[in-house]
Amino acid sequence: MHVHVHCSHGEAKFWLEPDTELAENYGLRGREIQTALQLIEEHENEIRDAWRRHFGG
């Protein structure tokens, strides 16, 4: 399970399992990565629910 984060100058992919962590980064700066990680952790249940609705399981 993973989530993609996009902005005007780049994107990143974060794994949600087994722990939330950066998988790939294409242009986001350190502070943007930290902000994205914080938002993912704050909304983890919503993201997981949306993942399951979209992909099943």
Summary of the structure (lengths in Angstrom):
residues: 57
radius of gyration: 11.3
end to end distance: 10.7
largest distance: 33.2
contacts: 134
relative contact order: 0.20
helix: 44%
strand: 32%
